[in-house]
Amino acid sequence: MLDSIWKSIEFQQDTETPSWEEFHENSKTGHFDKALTNEQVLAEMANLYESFPYENYKSIPLPDTFAPIDNSLLESVLNRKTPAEMAPSTITLEQWRTILHFGYGETRDNKDNEYISRPFRTVPSGGALYPLELYFFSNGFIEGLEPGLYHYSPAQNAVQLIRPGDHRKVIGESLVSFQSHIADQLSAIIFITGVFNRSIFKYRNKGYRFVMIEAGHVAQNINLAATGMNLGVINIGGYHDRMMDQFLEIDGLNHSTIYLNGICAGNS
């Protein structure tokens, strides 16, 4: 039965070879692939943002301290699950800083490293290129932040208010229909986006793989941090890509939405 389903899907393809198979084959590393020199890599990194600055937007500093993590790593891993019921709950700014920092925050600089010029973060990154950006929508439940769309700046330990207001309707419409209601049930939604050229200039097609892998690292850290503070997390892949990119005002090709994490009240 399963084999017949896959065959029917395959027959609907525009080409005989499915696009995922072509991509996987074309993104493999070979012995004879030419690599850039360290000097070339560093020169190109200097032309690319570590993180988008959003200099003309209101910037809100985050606390320097972390919120207490009530659960051990073992408990956080074992207790992580999608909540059976979702409802928004108040999140302190210190808790929110903890979630964002654990997700993609800076941990130490590399000022004395001649090969890696950017600060390390909380997740592994191919070539320490850090091709992701984090945005989030606050539903008015994060203390100290008005409702609106924000961008996270790891280097500044701050967030920039991109677009104030209640955007639940457009976010709900950008989710697949059976999940559109959850925009009203979350305290906040994190949008993990990929700036692909930060990775593919060095790793070519395989750099695209690395961007996706890194998004998974970030999402897992967010899950563990939120679970450790007894908050609920839902991981969202069911969204209409073009609509979500349009909402974030990103082009959808060089910079596109990869993954969403919704934060809500925890429940047993």
C-alpha positions as CSV (number, residue, x, y, z in Angstrom):
1,M,0.0,0.0,0.0
2,L,2.7,2.5,1.0
3,D,4.8,1.6,-2.1
4,S,1.8,2.3,-4.3
5,I,1.3,5.7,-2.7
6,W,4.9,6.7,-3.3
7,K,4.6,5.5,-6.9
8,S,1.6,7.6,-7.5
9,I,3.3,10.6,-6.1
10,E,6.4,9.9,-8.2
11,F,4.3,9.8,-11.4
12,Q,3.0,13.3,-10.6
13,Q,6.5,14.8,-10.6
14,D,7.6,17.0,-13.4
15,T,10.7,15.0,-13.9
16,E,11.6,11.3,-13.4
17,T,13.9,12.1,-10.5
18,P,12.2,13.7,-7.4
19,S,13.6,17.1,-6.5
20,W,14.7,16.0,-3.0
21,E,16.7,13.2,-4.6
22,E,18.4,15.5,-7.0
23,F,19.2,18.0,-4.3
24,H,20.6,15.3,-2.0
25,E,22.8,13.9,-4.7
26,N,24.0,17.4,-5.9
27,S,24.8,18.5,-2.3
28,K,27.2,15.7,-1.6
29,T,30.9,16.5,-0.8
30,G,33.5,14.9,-3.1
31,H,37.3,14.5,-2.9
32,F,37.9,16.8,-5.8
33,D,35.7,19.7,-4.8
34,K,37.6,22.9,-4.7
35,A,37.5,24.8,-1.3
36,L,38.0,28.4,-0.6
37,T,41.1,29.5,1.3
38,N,40.8,30.7,4.9
39,E,41.7,34.2,3.6
40,Q,38.9,34.1,1.0
41,V,36.4,32.9,3.6
42,L,37.3,35.6,6.1
43,A,37.1,38.3,3.3
44,E,33.6,37.2,2.4
45,M,32.5,36.9,6.0
46,A,33.6,40.6,6.4
47,N,31.0,41.4,3.7
48,L,28.2,39.7,5.4
49,Y,26.2,40.7,8.5
50,E,26.7,38.5,11.6
51,S,23.2,39.5,12.4
52,F,20.9,42.1,10.8
53,P,21.4,45.4,12.7
54,Y,17.9,47.0,12.3
55,E,19.6,50.2,13.5
56,N,16.6,52.5,12.8
57,Y,14.2,50.5,15.0
58,K,13.4,50.8,18.7
59,S,15.9,48.6,20.6
60,I,15.0,47.1,24.0
61,P,17.8,45.7,26.1
62,L,17.4,42.3,27.6
63,P,18.4,41.5,31.2
64,D,22.0,40.4,31.8
65,T,20.8,37.6,34.1
66,F,19.2,34.3,33.3
67,A,15.9,33.1,34.8
68,P,16.2,30.1,37.1
69,I,15.9,26.7,35.4
70,D,13.7,24.6,37.6
71,N,14.3,21.3,36.0
72,S,17.5,19.4,35.4
73,L,18.7,18.6,31.8
74,L,17.5,15.0,32.3
75,E,14.1,16.2,33.4
76,S,13.9,18.7,30.5
77,V,14.7,16.1,27.9
78,L,12.3,13.5,29.3
79,N,9.5,16.0,30.0
80,R,9.7,17.8,26.6
81,K,6.4,17.3,24.7
82,T,3.8,19.3,22.8
83,P,1.2,20.5,25.3
84,A,-2.1,18.7,24.9
85,E,-3.9,22.0,25.5
86,M,-2.4,25.5,24.8
87,A,-3.1,28.8,26.5
88,P,-1.0,31.9,26.8
89,S,0.7,32.7,30.0
90,T,2.9,35.6,31.3
91,I,6.6,35.3,30.6
92,T,9.1,37.5,32.4
93,L,11.6,39.4,30.3
94,E,14.3,37.4,32.2
95,Q,12.7,34.2,31.1
96,W,12.4,35.4,27.5
97,R,16.1,36.4,27.5
98,T,16.9,32.9,28.7
99,I,15.0,31.3,25.9
100,L,16.5,33.5,23.2
101,H,20.0,33.2,24.6
102,F,19.9,29.4,24.9
103,G,18.5,29.3,21.4
104,Y,21.1,31.5,19.6
105,G,22.9,33.7,22.0
106,E,26.7,34.4,22.0
107,T,28.8,32.5,24.5
108,R,32.4,33.7,23.9
109,D,34.3,35.8,21.5
110,N,37.1,34.7,19.1
111,K,39.2,37.9,19.1
112,D,42.4,35.9,19.2
113,N,41.4,33.2,16.7
114,E,42.8,33.9,13.2
115,Y,40.5,31.4,11.5
116,I,37.1,32.0,13.2
117,S,36.4,35.7,13.4
118,R,32.9,35.6,14.9
119,P,31.8,34.9,18.4
120,F,30.7,31.4,19.2
121,R,27.0,30.8,20.0
122,T,25.0,28.2,21.9
123,V,24.7,25.9,18.9
124,P,27.2,24.3,16.5
125,S,27.4,26.0,13.1
126,G,29.2,24.9,10.0
127,G,32.3,27.1,9.8
128,A,31.0,29.2,12.6
129,L,29.1,31.2,10.0
130,Y,25.7,31.4,11.9
131,P,23.4,31.9,9.0
132,L,20.2,32.1,11.0
133,E,18.1,35.1,12.3
134,L,15.5,34.9,15.0
135,Y,12.3,37.0,14.9
136,F,9.3,36.7,17.3
137,F,5.8,37.9,17.7
138,S,4.8,38.8,21.3
139,N,1.2,38.5,22.0
140,G,1.4,40.9,24.9
141,F,2.3,38.2,27.5
142,I,6.0,39.0,27.7
143,E,6.6,41.5,30.5
144,G,8.1,44.8,29.3
145,L,7.4,44.1,25.6
146,E,4.3,45.6,23.8
147,P,2.5,43.3,21.3
148,G,4.4,43.3,18.0
149,L,7.0,41.6,15.8
150,Y,10.6,41.7,17.1
151,H,14.1,40.8,15.9
152,Y,16.7,39.3,18.3
153,S,20.2,40.7,18.3
154,P,22.6,38.2,20.0
155,A,25.5,40.6,19.9
156,Q,23.6,43.4,21.7
157,N,21.6,41.1,24.0
158,A,18.6,43.2,22.8
159,V,15.5,43.0,20.7
160,Q,14.3,45.4,18.0
161,L,10.6,46.3,17.6
162,I,10.0,45.8,13.9
163,R,6.3,46.3,13.7
164,P,4.1,47.0,16.7
165,G,0.5,45.7,16.9
166,D,-1.6,42.5,17.1
167,H,-0.6,40.3,14.2
168,R,-2.4,37.1,15.3
169,K,-4.8,37.2,12.3
170,V,-2.2,37.3,9.6
171,I,-0.1,34.8,11.4
172,G,-3.1,32.5,11.8
173,E,-3.8,32.8,8.1
174,S,-0.2,31.9,7.3
175,L,-0.4,28.6,9.2
176,V,-2.0,25.5,7.7
177,S,-5.8,25.6,8.2
178,F,-6.0,23.0,11.0
179,Q,-3.5,24.9,13.1
180,S,-4.6,28.5,12.4
181,H,-6.3,28.8,15.8
182,I,-3.0,28.4,17.7
183,A,-2.0,32.0,17.0
184,D,-4.5,33.0,19.7
185,Q,-3.3,30.3,22.1
186,L,0.4,31.2,22.4
187,S,2.3,33.8,24.4
188,A,4.8,34.2,21.7
189,I,5.9,32.7,18.4
190,I,9.6,32.5,17.4
191,F,10.4,32.5,13.7
192,I,13.8,30.8,12.8
193,T,14.9,32.1,9.4
194,G,17.8,31.3,7.2
195,V,20.1,33.7,5.4
196,F,21.5,31.1,3.0
197,N,24.4,33.0,1.4
198,R,26.1,33.1,4.8
199,S,26.7,29.4,4.5
200,I,26.5,28.5,0.8
201,F,29.3,30.9,-0.3
202,K,31.7,28.5,1.5
203,Y,29.9,25.1,1.3
204,R,27.9,25.5,-1.9
205,N,24.8,23.3,-2.0
206,K,25.8,21.5,1.2
207,G,25.7,24.8,3.0
208,Y,21.9,24.7,2.5
209,R,21.8,21.4,4.4
210,F,23.9,23.0,7.2
211,V,21.4,25.9,7.5
212,M,18.6,23.4,8.1
213,I,20.6,21.4,10.5
214,E,21.4,24.5,12.5
215,A,17.8,25.5,12.7
216,G,17.1,22.1,14.4
217,H,19.9,22.8,16.9
218,V,18.3,26.2,17.8
219,A,14.8,24.8,18.1
220,Q,15.9,22.0,20.4
221,N,17.7,24.5,22.7
222,I,14.5,26.6,22.8
223,N,12.5,23.5,23.7
224,L,14.9,22.5,26.5
225,A,15.1,26.0,27.9
226,A,11.3,26.5,27.9
227,T,10.7,23.1,29.3
228,G,13.3,23.7,32.0
229,M,11.2,26.7,33.1
230,N,7.9,24.7,33.0
231,L,6.7,26.5,29.8
232,G,5.0,24.7,26.9
233,V,6.5,24.6,23.4
234,I,4.9,23.6,20.1
235,N,7.2,23.1,17.1
236,I,5.6,24.3,13.9
237,G,6.4,23.3,10.3
238,G,2.9,23.6,9.0
239,Y,2.9,27.1,7.5
240,H,2.5,28.7,4.1
241,D,6.1,29.7,3.3
242,R,5.4,32.7,1.0
243,M,2.8,34.2,3.3
244,M,5.1,33.8,6.3
245,D,8.0,35.4,4.5
246,Q,5.8,38.2,3.4
247,F,4.7,38.8,7.0
248,L,8.3,39.0,8.1
249,E,9.1,41.2,5.0
250,I,11.9,38.9,3.8
251,D,12.4,37.9,0.2
252,G,11.8,34.2,0.6
253,L,14.7,33.2,-1.6
254,N,18.0,34.5,-0.1
255,H,16.3,34.8,3.3
256,S,13.4,32.6,4.2
257,T,11.4,31.1,7.1
258,I,12.6,27.6,8.2
259,Y,10.9,26.7,11.5
260,L,8.6,28.1,14.1
261,N,8.4,27.6,17.9
262,G,5.3,28.6,19.8
263,I,5.7,29.3,23.6
264,C,2.7,28.9,25.9
265,A,1.7,27.8,29.4
266,G,3.0,24.4,30.4
267,N,0.7,21.6,31.4
268,S,1.1,18.0,32.5
